[in-house]
Amino acid sequence: MLKHVGDWFIDIFTSEAEKLIDILKERRESRILIRAPNYWWLHGLPARSPSTVTAAVDGGGGIQPLAFGWSVYIARAYGYVEGGEPERGLELRIFPVRDTRVLDALRSWLEHRVATTLAARLGASDTILMDGSLWVTVSAAFASLARLASGNVESIAGVYTALFSAYLLAEIVKFVETAQSRRIVVAYVSKDHGFRAYKEKVLLDFVAEKTPVLGDLVNRALEWYPLALRDQLIAARRLVPAEYRPVFDAALDPSYRDALFLADVVGGNAVGYTWILNMPPSRRVAKILQKGGIRTLVERAIAKAETLLGDEPEVEELRSIGYRLMSELDRLPRIKMLYVKLSPEDYPLLVEVPGSPGDYYSPGRLLEEPGNDAEHVVALLKSQYAGPSYYNIPLIAAHINATFTGSQLDQYMALLEQLANARGVSIRFARRRAVWGILSRGRHKVK
């Protein structure tokens, strides 16, 4: 019988560790990032402005498979209002596919419809908080339309996803314009995020300042997100002075994300918030604009839907919203992002606020000092923070009321079955439980 023995490699590890420490001492890479400018970080959190109403929106959904590949899609959204009546919305659809991307687009559209209704009833200086990332939501919707337009869809689920994505984009424009016309503050809040946009902007600008020959290349690389011209940047590494190469490498490292960058530069125990970063569209959207613009994208998506679905009602839906979308997408707002660290022990929150209508397509990343609206949002988030598990009380309240449980979905399906039987319609469930998943806080995550 074999007996447990000590680690046979500890002596080798010790020898190699000493060599590694000597290398770190020589190169001092661990100190390089401290030299990067941190003017964009504001220590501390502002006090909350005079009392205003906060509303928060979240959604949930599920899929119930039926016989022969059909499925019932159910999505609901809940708009929590401090001291007031909530807003509710629910959509029930049936399609001959089972795809969570269809449900995700349907739910996001419904959430923004509820948000638009809230914006129409709240007053000036009130706030609406949305769960998730606005940049990711808009980019994913464009991607769904582009996949359909190019014919790069795996099934007809791509048509339904594109349909609800079109509805979603139009509703975002309506929501933001309604809120801004009534002087209501809008903020999208994400606890789970993976952007590299802030790190790339700060570090590449810093390197370009120290290496002027890279200035034009860096500006062109930062025009879109994710970073463009990465191969050219890597090839230009030899032009960077040796002492700044670790900074340049960190800027180009895809695994080095904004949250880690913040901790390295301002300290893991820091509390505060960043300047605002004006975000450009995704590279996919940039390519769409280069290949004929929004009108061409929508027209091709409609044509492909007609090819795949023929005269089914969803084609007419897409055609109707599509022609409206061509003009409405010209009014998409610029997306402005900042990070807020509310506690030394917690992960930074990503906060996005809509900018001016029509500026969404502007290339480049621009840093600017936070204005009154941003400071209002930061102060609001501070006042509603109750620890890592309850990072925002209104959003948690919306989440709890919107999320499905398995038993609730079973109850909904039992009621649907009873109502169908009463009308002489038989519904054959493939399973009683929606094994495709009960979605609540799932969001596209930027890599």
C-alpha positions as CSV (number, residue, x, y, z in Angstrom):
1,M,0.0,0.0,0.0
2,L,1.4,3.4,-1.0
3,K,2.0,5.9,1.9
4,H,1.6,9.7,1.7
5,V,4.9,11.4,1.0
6,G,6.0,15.0,1.1
7,D,6.1,17.3,-1.9
8,W,9.0,16.1,-4.1
9,F,9.1,19.5,-5.9
10,I,9.3,22.0,-3.0
11,D,13.1,22.4,-3.3
12,I,12.9,23.0,-7.0
13,F,10.1,25.5,-6.5
14,T,12.1,27.4,-3.9
15,S,15.0,27.7,-6.3
16,E,12.8,28.9,-9.2
17,A,10.9,31.3,-7.0
18,E,14.2,33.0,-6.0
19,K,15.1,33.5,-9.6
20,L,11.6,34.9,-10.4
21,I,11.9,37.4,-7.5
22,D,15.2,38.6,-8.8
23,I,13.7,39.2,-12.2
24,L,10.8,41.1,-10.7
25,K,13.3,43.2,-8.7
26,E,15.2,44.1,-11.9
27,R,12.3,44.9,-14.1
28,R,10.1,46.4,-11.4
29,E,7.0,45.5,-13.4
30,S,4.9,45.4,-10.3
31,R,5.4,49.1,-9.9
32,I,5.0,50.2,-13.5
33,L,1.2,50.6,-13.4
34,I,1.4,53.0,-10.4
35,R,3.1,55.4,-12.9
36,A,-0.1,55.5,-15.0
37,P,-2.1,58.7,-14.5
38,N,-5.1,58.4,-12.1
39,Y,-6.7,61.8,-12.6
40,W,-9.8,59.9,-13.8
41,W,-10.4,58.5,-10.3
42,L,-12.4,60.5,-7.7
43,H,-11.9,59.3,-4.1
44,G,-15.0,59.2,-1.9
45,L,-18.7,59.3,-2.7
46,P,-21.0,62.3,-2.9
47,A,-23.8,62.8,-0.5
48,R,-27.3,62.2,-1.8
49,S,-29.2,65.1,-3.3
50,P,-32.7,66.1,-2.0
51,S,-35.1,63.3,-1.8
52,T,-36.5,62.0,-5.1
53,V,-38.3,58.9,-6.3
54,T,-36.3,55.9,-7.5
55,A,-37.7,53.2,-9.8
56,A,-36.0,50.0,-10.9
57,V,-36.8,47.5,-13.6
58,D,-35.9,43.9,-14.0
59,G,-37.3,40.9,-15.8
60,G,-37.6,37.2,-15.9
61,G,-38.8,34.5,-18.2
62,G,-39.1,30.8,-19.0
63,I,-39.6,28.4,-21.9
64,Q,-42.1,25.5,-21.7
65,P,-41.4,22.9,-24.4
66,L,-44.5,21.5,-26.3
67,A,-44.8,18.4,-28.4
68,F,-43.2,18.4,-31.9
69,G,-40.6,21.1,-31.2
70,W,-43.0,24.0,-30.3
71,S,-42.5,26.0,-27.2
72,V,-44.4,28.5,-25.1
73,Y,-42.3,31.6,-24.2
74,I,-43.3,33.6,-21.2
75,A,-41.5,36.9,-20.1
76,R,-42.4,39.3,-17.4
77,A,-41.0,42.6,-16.2
78,Y,-41.5,44.4,-12.9
79,G,-41.0,48.1,-12.3
80,Y,-40.4,48.8,-8.6
81,V,-41.3,52.3,-7.5
82,E,-40.3,53.7,-4.1
83,G,-43.5,54.4,-2.2
84,G,-45.7,54.0,-5.2
85,E,-47.6,51.4,-7.3
86,P,-45.3,49.2,-9.5
87,E,-45.5,48.8,-13.2
88,R,-45.9,45.3,-14.6
89,G,-45.7,43.7,-18.0
90,L,-46.1,40.1,-19.4
91,E,-45.7,38.6,-22.8
92,L,-46.8,35.1,-23.9
93,R,-45.7,33.8,-27.3
94,I,-45.5,30.4,-29.0
95,F,-42.9,29.5,-31.6
96,P,-41.8,26.3,-33.4
97,V,-38.3,26.6,-31.8
98,R,-36.6,26.4,-28.4
99,D,-33.9,29.0,-28.0
100,T,-33.0,31.2,-25.0
101,R,-31.9,34.0,-27.3
102,V,-35.4,34.5,-28.4
103,L,-36.5,34.7,-24.8
104,D,-33.7,37.1,-23.9
105,A,-34.6,39.5,-26.6
106,L,-38.3,39.3,-25.8
107,R,-37.7,39.9,-22.1
108,S,-35.4,42.9,-22.8
109,W,-38.0,44.5,-25.0
110,L,-40.6,44.0,-22.3
111,E,-38.4,45.5,-19.6
112,H,-37.9,48.7,-21.7
113,R,-41.6,49.0,-22.4
114,V,-42.2,48.9,-18.6
115,A,-39.4,51.5,-18.2
116,T,-41.1,53.8,-20.8
117,T,-44.3,53.6,-18.9
118,L,-42.5,54.6,-15.7
119,A,-40.8,57.5,-17.4
120,A,-44.2,58.8,-18.5
121,R,-45.5,58.9,-14.9
122,L,-42.4,59.9,-12.8
123,G,-41.4,63.5,-12.2
124,A,-38.3,65.7,-12.8
125,S,-35.1,64.6,-11.1
126,D,-36.6,61.1,-10.3
127,T,-34.4,58.1,-11.3
128,I,-35.0,54.9,-13.2
129,L,-32.5,52.1,-12.7
130,M,-32.2,49.4,-15.3
131,D,-30.5,46.0,-14.6
132,G,-27.7,45.2,-17.1
133,S,-25.5,47.0,-19.6
134,L,-27.0,49.3,-22.2
135,W,-24.0,49.0,-24.5
136,V,-24.2,45.2,-24.4
137,T,-27.9,45.2,-24.9
138,V,-27.8,47.5,-28.0
139,S,-24.8,45.7,-29.4
140,A,-26.5,42.3,-29.0
141,A,-29.6,43.6,-30.7
142,F,-27.7,44.9,-33.7
143,A,-25.8,41.5,-33.9
144,S,-29.1,39.6,-34.1
145,L,-30.3,41.8,-37.0
146,A,-26.9,41.4,-38.7
147,R,-27.0,37.6,-38.4
148,L,-30.4,37.5,-40.0
149,A,-29.5,40.0,-42.7
150,S,-26.4,38.0,-43.6
151,G,-28.2,34.7,-43.6
152,N,-25.9,33.4,-40.8
153,V,-28.7,31.9,-38.7
154,E,-28.7,28.3,-37.4
155,S,-32.5,28.0,-37.4
156,I,-35.6,30.2,-37.8
157,A,-35.1,31.2,-34.2
158,G,-32.9,33.8,-35.7
159,V,-35.9,35.5,-37.2
160,Y,-37.8,35.7,-33.9
161,T,-34.6,37.0,-32.1
162,A,-34.2,39.7,-34.8
163,L,-37.8,40.6,-34.5
164,F,-37.7,41.3,-30.8
165,S,-34.3,42.9,-31.2
166,A,-35.9,45.4,-33.6
167,Y,-38.7,46.1,-31.1
168,L,-36.1,46.5,-28.4
169,L,-33.9,49.0,-30.3
170,A,-37.0,51.1,-31.1
171,E,-38.2,51.0,-27.5
172,I,-34.8,52.1,-26.1
173,V,-35.0,55.2,-28.3
174,K,-38.5,55.9,-27.0
175,F,-37.6,55.2,-23.4
176,V,-34.6,57.5,-23.4
177,E,-36.4,60.3,-25.2
178,T,-39.3,60.1,-22.9
179,A,-37.1,60.2,-19.8
180,Q,-34.9,63.1,-21.1
181,S,-38.0,65.2,-22.1
182,R,-39.3,64.8,-18.5
183,R,-35.8,65.4,-17.0
184,I,-35.7,61.9,-15.5
185,V,-32.3,60.4,-14.8
186,V,-31.7,57.0,-16.3
187,A,-28.9,54.6,-15.3
188,Y,-28.1,51.1,-16.3
189,V,-26.3,49.2,-13.5
190,S,-24.3,45.9,-13.9
191,K,-22.6,44.0,-11.1
192,D,-21.4,41.3,-13.5
193,H,-19.3,42.8,-16.3
194,G,-16.1,42.1,-18.2
195,F,-15.2,45.3,-20.2
196,R,-11.7,46.3,-21.1
197,A,-12.7,49.7,-22.5
198,Y,-11.5,51.9,-19.6
199,K,-8.2,50.2,-19.2
200,E,-7.4,50.4,-22.9
201,K,-8.2,54.1,-23.1
202,V,-6.1,55.1,-20.1
203,L,-3.1,52.9,-20.7
204,L,-2.9,53.3,-24.5
205,D,-3.2,57.1,-24.2
206,F,-0.5,57.0,-21.6
207,V,1.8,55.0,-23.8
208,A,1.1,57.2,-26.8
209,E,2.0,60.3,-24.8
210,K,5.4,58.6,-24.1
211,T,5.7,57.3,-27.6
212,P,4.3,60.0,-30.0
213,V,5.0,57.9,-33.1
214,L,2.1,55.7,-31.9
215,G,-0.4,58.5,-31.5
216,D,-2.3,58.1,-34.8
217,L,-2.4,54.2,-34.5
218,V,-3.7,54.4,-30.9
219,N,-6.4,56.9,-31.9
220,R,-7.6,54.6,-34.7
221,A,-7.5,51.5,-32.5
222,L,-9.7,53.2,-29.9
223,E,-12.3,54.3,-32.5
224,W,-14.5,51.2,-31.7
225,Y,-14.9,48.6,-29.0
226,P,-13.5,45.9,-28.8
227,L,-10.1,47.3,-29.6
228,A,-9.3,47.6,-33.3
229,L,-6.0,47.1,-35.2
230,R,-4.7,44.8,-32.4
231,D,-2.2,43.1,-34.8
232,Q,-0.7,46.5,-35.8
233,L,-0.4,47.5,-32.1
234,I,1.4,44.3,-31.3
235,A,3.8,44.8,-34.2
236,A,4.5,48.3,-33.0
237,R,5.5,47.1,-29.5
238,R,9.2,47.4,-30.4
239,L,8.8,51.2,-30.8
240,V,7.7,51.5,-27.1
241,P,10.5,52.4,-24.7
242,A,11.4,49.4,-22.6
243,E,10.2,51.0,-19.3
244,Y,6.7,51.5,-20.7
245,R,6.3,48.1,-22.4
246,P,4.7,46.4,-19.4
247,V,2.0,49.1,-19.5
248,F,1.6,48.6,-23.2
249,D,1.4,44.8,-22.7
250,A,-1.3,45.3,-20.0
251,A,-3.3,47.5,-22.3
252,L,-3.4,44.7,-25.0
253,D,-3.9,41.8,-22.6
254,P,-7.5,40.6,-23.2
255,S,-7.6,38.9,-19.8
256,Y,-6.8,42.1,-17.9
257,R,-10.1,43.7,-17.4
258,D,-11.2,47.0,-16.1
259,A,-12.0,45.8,-12.5
260,L,-8.5,44.5,-12.0
261,F,-7.0,47.6,-13.6
262,L,-9.0,49.8,-11.1
263,A,-7.7,47.7,-8.2
264,D,-4.1,48.0,-9.4
265,V,-4.1,51.7,-10.0
266,V,-6.3,53.1,-7.2
267,G,-6.0,50.2,-4.7
268,G,-8.3,47.3,-3.9
269,N,-9.6,49.1,-0.8
270,A,-10.5,52.4,-2.6
271,V,-14.0,53.8,-2.5
272,G,-15.0,56.3,-5.1
273,Y,-15.9,56.5,-8.8
274,T,-14.3,57.2,-12.2
275,W,-14.7,59.9,-14.8
276,I,-17.1,59.2,-17.6
277,L,-16.0,57.3,-20.6
278,N,-18.0,58.0,-23.8
279,M,-18.2,54.7,-25.5
280,P,-18.2,54.1,-29.3
281,P,-20.3,51.5,-31.0
282,S,-19.1,47.9,-31.4
283,R,-16.9,47.0,-34.3
284,R,-19.8,44.9,-35.7
285,V,-22.0,48.0,-35.9
286,A,-19.1,50.0,-37.5
287,K,-18.9,47.3,-40.2
288,I,-22.7,47.5,-40.7
289,L,-22.4,51.2,-41.3
290,Q,-19.6,50.7,-43.8
291,K,-21.6,48.1,-45.8
292,G,-24.6,50.3,-46.6
293,G,-25.9,51.6,-43.3
294,I,-29.0,50.9,-41.2
295,R,-31.5,50.9,-44.2
296,T,-29.5,48.2,-46.0
297,L,-29.3,46.1,-42.8
298,V,-33.0,46.3,-42.1
299,E,-34.0,45.6,-45.7
300,R,-31.8,42.5,-45.9
301,A,-33.1,41.2,-42.6
302,I,-36.7,41.6,-43.8
303,A,-35.9,39.9,-47.1
304,K,-34.2,36.9,-45.3
305,A,-37.2,36.6,-42.9
306,E,-39.5,36.4,-45.9
307,T,-37.4,33.7,-47.4
308,L,-37.4,31.6,-44.2
309,L,-41.0,32.2,-42.9
310,G,-42.9,33.0,-46.1
311,D,-46.3,34.6,-45.2
312,E,-46.2,33.9,-41.4
313,P,-47.3,36.8,-39.2
314,E,-43.9,37.4,-37.7
315,V,-42.7,38.5,-41.2
316,E,-45.3,41.3,-41.3
317,E,-44.3,42.3,-37.7
318,L,-40.7,42.6,-38.7
319,R,-41.6,44.5,-41.9
320,S,-43.7,47.0,-39.9
321,I,-41.2,47.6,-37.2
322,G,-38.3,47.5,-39.6
323,Y,-39.4,50.5,-41.7
324,R,-40.0,52.5,-38.6
325,L,-36.6,51.4,-37.2
326,M,-34.7,53.0,-40.1
327,S,-35.5,56.5,-38.9
328,E,-35.6,55.8,-35.2
329,L,-32.1,54.3,-35.0
330,D,-30.7,57.7,-36.1
331,R,-31.7,58.9,-32.7
332,L,-29.9,56.3,-30.6
333,P,-28.1,58.0,-27.7
334,R,-24.4,57.9,-27.0
335,I,-23.6,55.5,-24.2
336,K,-21.5,56.9,-21.3
337,M,-20.0,54.6,-18.7
338,L,-18.3,54.9,-15.4
339,Y,-17.3,52.6,-12.5
340,V,-18.4,53.1,-8.9
341,K,-16.9,51.3,-5.9
342,L,-19.2,51.6,-3.0
343,S,-17.3,49.4,-0.5
344,P,-13.7,48.3,0.0
345,E,-14.9,44.7,0.0
346,D,-17.1,44.8,-3.0
347,Y,-16.6,44.5,-6.8
348,P,-17.0,47.8,-8.7
349,L,-20.4,48.5,-10.3
350,L,-20.6,49.4,-14.0
351,V,-22.9,52.3,-14.5
352,E,-24.1,53.5,-17.9
353,V,-26.1,56.7,-18.6
354,P,-27.6,57.6,-22.0
355,G,-26.1,60.7,-23.7
356,S,-27.4,62.9,-26.4
357,P,-29.8,61.4,-29.0
358,G,-28.2,60.6,-32.3
359,D,-24.6,60.4,-31.0
360,Y,-24.5,56.7,-30.7
361,Y,-22.5,56.1,-33.9
362,S,-19.7,58.6,-33.0
363,P,-16.3,56.8,-33.1
364,G,-13.6,57.2,-30.4
365,R,-13.5,57.0,-26.6
366,L,-13.6,60.3,-24.8
367,L,-13.0,60.8,-21.0
368,E,-14.9,63.6,-19.3
369,E,-15.5,64.8,-15.8
370,P,-18.8,63.6,-14.2
371,G,-21.6,66.2,-14.3
372,N,-24.5,66.7,-11.9
373,D,-26.5,63.7,-13.3
374,A,-23.6,61.3,-12.8
375,E,-22.9,62.6,-9.3
376,H,-26.7,62.2,-8.5
377,V,-26.6,58.6,-9.6
378,V,-23.4,57.8,-7.6
379,A,-24.9,59.4,-4.5
380,L,-28.2,57.5,-5.1
381,L,-26.3,54.1,-5.4
382,K,-24.4,54.9,-2.2
383,S,-27.6,55.5,-0.3
384,Q,-29.2,52.3,-1.6
385,Y,-26.3,50.0,-1.0
386,A,-26.6,47.3,1.7
387,G,-23.6,45.1,1.1
388,P,-22.3,42.8,-1.7
389,S,-25.5,40.6,-1.8
390,Y,-27.8,43.7,-1.8
391,Y,-25.8,46.1,-3.9
392,N,-28.9,48.1,-4.7
393,I,-32.2,47.8,-2.8
394,P,-34.6,48.9,-5.6
395,L,-32.9,46.7,-8.2
396,I,-33.0,43.7,-5.8
397,A,-36.7,44.4,-5.1
398,A,-37.4,44.5,-8.9
399,H,-35.4,41.3,-9.3
400,I,-37.2,39.4,-6.6
401,N,-40.6,40.3,-8.0
402,A,-39.7,39.6,-11.6
403,T,-37.8,36.3,-11.3
404,F,-39.6,33.1,-12.0
405,T,-39.5,30.0,-9.8
406,G,-40.1,26.5,-11.1
407,S,-43.3,26.2,-9.2
408,Q,-44.6,29.5,-10.6
409,L,-43.9,28.4,-14.1
410,D,-45.8,25.1,-13.4
411,Q,-48.7,27.1,-12.1
412,Y,-48.7,29.3,-15.2
413,M,-48.7,26.3,-17.5
414,A,-51.4,24.5,-15.5
415,L,-53.6,27.7,-15.9
416,L,-52.8,27.8,-19.6
417,E,-53.8,24.2,-20.0
418,Q,-57.1,24.8,-18.2
419,L,-58.0,27.8,-20.3
420,A,-57.1,26.0,-23.5
421,N,-59.3,23.0,-22.5
422,A,-62.2,25.3,-21.7
423,R,-61.9,26.5,-25.3
424,G,-61.6,23.1,-26.8
425,V,-57.9,23.3,-27.5
426,S,-55.5,20.6,-26.5
427,I,-52.0,21.5,-25.4
428,R,-49.4,18.7,-25.3
429,F,-46.4,19.6,-23.0
430,A,-43.2,17.8,-23.8
431,R,-42.2,18.2,-20.1
432,R,-43.9,19.7,-17.2
433,R,-40.8,21.8,-16.2
434,A,-39.1,24.2,-18.6
435,V,-35.8,22.4,-18.8
436,W,-34.5,25.1,-21.2
437,G,-34.1,27.2,-18.1
438,I,-35.8,29.9,-16.1
439,L,-34.1,33.1,-16.9
440,S,-33.8,36.0,-14.5
441,R,-30.6,38.1,-14.4
442,G,-28.8,36.5,-17.3
443,R,-27.2,39.1,-19.6
444,H,-24.8,39.1,-22.5
445,K,-21.3,39.6,-21.1
446,V,-18.7,41.5,-23.0
447,K,-15.5,39.6,-23.4
